[in-house]
Amino acid sequence: MKKNIKWIILGLIIYFSIVTVDYLRAQNDQAPIFAIQSVTYKDGGTKVYLGLGYKVIRYHVIDGRQDTDFGTWFITYNNQK
């Protein structure tokens, strides 16, 4: 039983470390490391990345939004600030 709890705690620590790294990269307007690119929009190059329980959207709209959003899988593409 104790061995299983240790593995669960280790898994949670690794998971939150992965999410934190990608969150900090999104805050610095950089592409995530641990999320997989899923969509590229033809608006100038906006890219959507999916991670384990989170989504990163890097906006690159021509004459528009040039930032990064981080949130759950339920955030949607919105080229207006």
Backbone as ProteinMPNN parsed JSONL, in Angstrom:
{"seq_chain_A": "MKKNIKWIILGLIIYFSIVTVDYLRAQNDQAPIFAIQSVTYKDGGTKVYLGLGYKVIRYHVIDGRQDTDFGTWFITYNNQK", "coords_chain_A": {"N_chain_A": [[0.821, -1.197, 0.0], [1.89, 1.285, 0.864], [3.85, 1.534, -1.046], [2.395, 1.941, -3.386], [1.22, 4.426, -2.863], [3.462, 6.065, -2.824], [4.215, 5.91, -5.533], [2.006, 7.128, -6.712], [2.175, 9.723, -5.638], [4.668, 10.471, -6.689], [4.015, 10.437, -9.425], [2.111, 12.528, -9.513], [3.721, 14.698, -8.788], [5.487, 14.778, -10.97], [3.619, 15.265, -13.044], [2.538, 17.828, -12.304], [4.881, 19.288, -12.473], [5.421, 19.199, -15.22], [3.157, 20.582, -16.226], [3.582, 23.064, -15.012], [6.018, 23.908, -16.189], [5.238, 24.225, -18.902], [3.269, 26.181, -18.514], [4.755, 28.374, -17.518], [6.367, 28.836, -19.746], [4.386, 29.637, -21.544], [3.604, 32.021, -20.338], [5.836, 33.524, -20.895], [5.593, 33.851, -23.568], [6.399, 31.708, -25.235], [6.703, 28.608, -27.079], [5.12, 25.59, -25.926], [6.745, 22.792, -24.292], [5.972, 20.183, -23.576], [3.475, 19.752, -24.678], [1.453, 18.801, -27.495], [1.358, 19.884, -30.822], [-1.679, 20.64, -32.369], [-3.415, 22.04, -34.122], [-3.122, 24.393, -36.775], [-3.955, 27.574, -37.584], [-5.048, 29.447, -40.443], [-4.574, 32.221, -40.221], [-2.431, 33.701, -40.043], [-0.739, 32.204, -38.673], [-1.482, 31.135, -36.161], [-1.221, 28.785, -33.549], [-2.344, 25.794, -31.98], [-1.878, 23.93, -29.093], [-2.042, 20.802, -27.424], [-2.023, 19.494, -24.199], [-1.717, 17.272, -21.365], [-4.589, 17.606, -20.086], [-4.617, 20.334, -20.418], [-4.515, 23.281, -22.53], [-2.74, 25.171, -24.929], [-2.722, 28.159, -26.646], [-1.147, 29.803, -29.147], [-1.245, 32.832, -30.374], [-0.937, 34.352, -33.526], [-1.88, 36.457, -35.268], [-2.365, 38.182, -38.27], [-1.99, 41.614, -38.271], [-3.192, 41.742, -35.729], [-3.892, 39.927, -32.782], [-1.141, 38.894, -30.784], [-0.232, 37.063, -28.771], [-0.14, 34.62, -26.048], [-2.299, 32.084, -24.849], [-3.19, 30.154, -21.986], [-4.821, 27.384, -20.675], [-7.619, 25.244, -19.717], [-8.764, 22.324, -21.593], [-11.042, 23.366, -22.616], [-10.868, 26.028, -23.381], [-11.342, 28.411, -25.983], [-10.578, 29.277, -29.394], [-10.002, 32.635, -30.022], [-9.657, 35.373, -31.768], [-9.771, 37.988, -31.047], [-8.841, 40.329, -28.541]], "CA_chain_A": [[0.0, 0.0, 0.0], [2.758, 2.457, 0.921], [4.566, 1.625, -2.312], [1.464, 2.533, -4.355], [1.062, 5.848, -2.541], [4.689, 6.727, -3.273], [4.152, 6.03, -6.991], [0.986, 8.126, -7.02], [2.744, 11.034, -5.302], [5.698, 10.745, -7.687], [3.317, 10.755, -10.665], [1.527, 13.858, -9.373], [4.815, 15.669, -8.809], [5.942, 14.879, -12.356], [2.555, 15.903, -13.815], [2.49, 19.256, -12.004], [6.109, 19.895, -12.996], [5.222, 19.357, -16.665], [2.193, 21.667, -16.432], [4.216, 24.314, -14.597], [6.993, 24.306, -17.211], [4.523, 24.763, -20.061], [2.603, 27.421, -18.101], [5.76, 29.442, -17.456], [6.747, 29.143, -21.122], [3.277, 30.399, -22.13], [3.676, 33.363, -19.78], [6.944, 34.206, -21.566], [5.252, 33.829, -24.996], [7.191, 30.678, -25.905], [5.963, 27.379, -27.365], [5.24, 24.585, -24.861], [7.649, 21.676, -24.541], [5.334, 18.899, -23.345], [2.188, 19.675, -25.361], [1.56, 18.435, -28.901], [0.657, 20.808, -31.721], [-2.822, 19.961, -32.969], [-4.046, 22.824, -35.176], [-2.522, 25.652, -37.204], [-4.957, 28.364, -38.292], [-4.547, 30.227, -41.573], [-4.819, 33.627, -39.916], [-1.112, 34.277, -39.875], [0.089, 31.191, -38.038], [-1.889, 30.769, -34.8], [-1.063, 27.352, -33.304], [-2.984, 25.253, -30.791], [-1.158, 22.789, -28.541], [-2.79, 20.068, -26.406], [-1.265, 18.762, -23.205], [-2.539, 16.399, -20.526], [-5.532, 18.382, -19.291], [-4.498, 21.768, -20.667], [-4.371, 23.708, -23.92], [-1.99, 26.406, -25.134], [-2.982, 28.764, -27.944], [-0.184, 30.864, -29.461], [-1.836, 33.661, -31.413], [-0.075, 35.097, -34.446], [-2.854, 36.964, -36.232], [-1.868, 39.319, -39.037], [-2.616, 42.851, -37.803], [-4.068, 41.42, -34.605], [-3.402, 39.363, -31.528], [0.201, 38.315, -30.837], [0.104, 36.605, -27.427], [-0.34, 33.198, -25.772], [-3.283, 31.725, -23.823], [-3.007, 28.858, -21.332], [-6.025, 27.046, -19.93], [-8.078, 23.861, -19.849], [-9.104, 21.929, -22.955], [-12.274, 24.035, -23.001], [-10.684, 27.391, -23.904], [-11.589, 28.416, -27.414], [-9.851, 30.22, -30.237], [-10.633, 33.932, -30.086], [-8.599, 36.248, -32.269], [-9.968, 39.326, -30.463], [-8.389, 40.355, -27.147]], "C_chain_A": [[0.866, 1.262, 0.0], [3.505, 2.656, -0.391], [3.685, 2.277, -3.385], [1.293, 4.026, -4.112], [2.294, 6.631, -2.99], [4.676, 6.925, -4.784], [3.132, 7.077, -7.416], [1.52, 9.531, -6.758], [3.82, 11.42, -6.309], [5.061, 11.135, -9.022], [2.711, 12.148, -10.639], [2.594, 14.95, -9.418], [5.318, 15.869, -10.235], [4.911, 15.612, -13.209], [2.528, 17.411, -13.569], [3.759, 19.977, -12.448], [5.989, 20.158, -14.494], [4.285, 20.528, -16.942], [2.817, 23.015, -16.08], [5.218, 24.809, -15.632], [6.279, 24.899, -18.415], [3.781, 26.052, -19.731], [3.591, 28.592, -18.087], [6.242, 29.826, -18.852], [5.65, 29.943, -21.814], [3.286, 31.835, -21.611], [4.784, 34.195, -20.422], [6.784, 34.189, -23.083], [6.166, 32.902, -25.786], [6.323, 29.448, -26.126], [6.148, 26.378, -26.219], [6.168, 23.447, -25.277], [6.891, 20.35, -24.524], [3.962, 18.743, -23.991], [2.424, 19.434, -26.852], [0.759, 19.414, -29.744], [-0.468, 20.064, -32.417], [-3.421, 20.713, -34.148], [-3.169, 24.04, -35.495], [-3.571, 26.389, -38.028], [-4.3, 29.183, -39.394], [-4.891, 31.699, -41.384], [-3.507, 34.384, -39.774], [-0.187, 33.31, -39.169], [-0.256, 30.867, -36.604], [-1.827, 29.258, -34.649], [-1.714, 26.966, -31.987], [-2.228, 23.999, -30.379], [-2.027, 22.142, -27.462], [-1.83, 19.315, -25.497], [-2.202, 17.868, -22.415], [-3.418, 17.238, -19.601], [-5.451, 19.873, -19.504], [-4.298, 22.032, -22.15], [-3.606, 25.028, -23.94], [-2.319, 26.895, -26.541], [-2.007, 29.919, -28.118], [-0.725, 31.633, -30.648], [-0.755, 34.363, -32.221], [-0.963, 35.568, -35.59], [-2.246, 38.168, -36.941], [-2.669, 40.551, -38.63], [-3.584, 42.589, -36.652], [-3.301, 40.87, -33.421], [-2.067, 38.644, -31.713], [0.623, 37.818, -29.456], [-0.191, 35.122, -27.28], [-1.355, 33.033, -24.657], [-2.971, 30.342, -23.284], [-4.271, 28.579, -20.538], [-6.379, 25.582, -20.093], [-8.385, 23.556, -21.309], [-10.308, 22.703, -23.477], [-12.084, 25.488, -23.445], [-10.821, 27.329, -25.415], [-10.738, 29.472, -28.111], [-10.652, 31.507, -30.323], [-9.579, 34.933, -30.528], [-8.758, 37.693, -31.833], [-9.516, 39.288, -29.008], [-9.555, 40.509, -26.298]], "O_chain_A": [[0.615, 2.194, -0.764], [3.764, 3.786, -0.806], [4.17, 3.068, -4.193], [1.229, 4.805, -5.063], [2.166, 7.751, -3.485], [5.078, 7.981, -5.273], [3.362, 7.826, -8.365], [1.33, 10.428, -7.579], [3.88, 12.572, -6.738], [5.525, 12.068, -9.678], [2.786, 12.875, -11.629], [2.385, 16.003, -10.02], [5.548, 17.001, -10.661], [5.268, 16.479, -14.006], [2.498, 18.191, -14.522], [3.71, 21.165, -12.767], [6.403, 21.21, -14.981], [4.576, 21.371, -17.791], [2.597, 24.001, -16.784], [5.264, 26.004, -15.924], [6.667, 25.96, -18.902], [3.674, 26.931, -20.585], [3.286, 29.674, -18.589], [6.5, 31.0, -19.119], [5.953, 30.844, -22.596], [3.005, 32.766, -22.366], [4.687, 35.42, -20.488], [7.735, 34.481, -23.807], [6.648, 33.255, -26.863], [5.319, 29.265, -25.439], [7.216, 26.326, -25.609], [6.349, 23.179, -26.464], [7.139, 19.486, -25.365], [3.345, 17.686, -23.859], [3.46, 19.813, -27.398], [-0.384, 19.735, -29.418], [-0.257, 18.993, -32.986], [-3.894, 20.082, -35.093], [-2.558, 24.633, -34.606], [-4.023, 25.884, -39.055], [-3.135, 29.565, -39.286], [-5.435, 32.341, -42.284], [-3.49, 35.564, -39.425], [1.015, 33.556, -39.072], [0.6, 30.364, -35.878], [-2.316, 28.525, -35.508], [-1.649, 27.706, -31.006], [-1.968, 23.119, -31.199], [-2.672, 22.839, -26.679], [-0.944, 18.597, -25.96], [-3.371, 17.729, -22.773], [-3.033, 17.541, -18.471], [-6.158, 20.623, -18.83], [-3.958, 21.134, -22.92], [-3.801, 25.887, -23.081], [-2.208, 26.144, -27.509], [-2.024, 30.885, -27.355], [-0.676, 31.162, -31.785], [0.209, 34.896, -31.672], [-0.814, 35.131, -36.732], [-1.685, 39.06, -36.304], [-3.899, 40.524, -38.646], [-4.675, 43.158, -36.613], [-2.193, 41.311, -33.114], [-1.882, 37.886, -32.666], [1.73, 38.121, -29.012], [-0.461, 34.439, -28.268], [-1.301, 33.735, -23.647], [-2.539, 29.461, -24.027], [-4.745, 29.447, -19.804], [-5.564, 24.777, -20.543], [-8.277, 24.434, -22.165], [-10.563, 22.691, -24.682], [-13.055, 26.126, -23.852], [-10.466, 26.334, -26.047], [-10.252, 30.42, -27.494], [-11.838, 31.486, -30.654], [-8.702, 35.299, -29.745], [-7.952, 38.541, -32.216], [-9.781, 38.309, -28.31], [-9.425, 40.557, -25.074]]}, "name": "protein", "num_of_chains": 1, "seq": "MKKNIKWIILGLIIYFSIVTVDYLRAQNDQAPIFAIQSVTYKDGGTKVYLGLGYKVIRYHVIDGRQDTDFGTWFITYNNQK"}
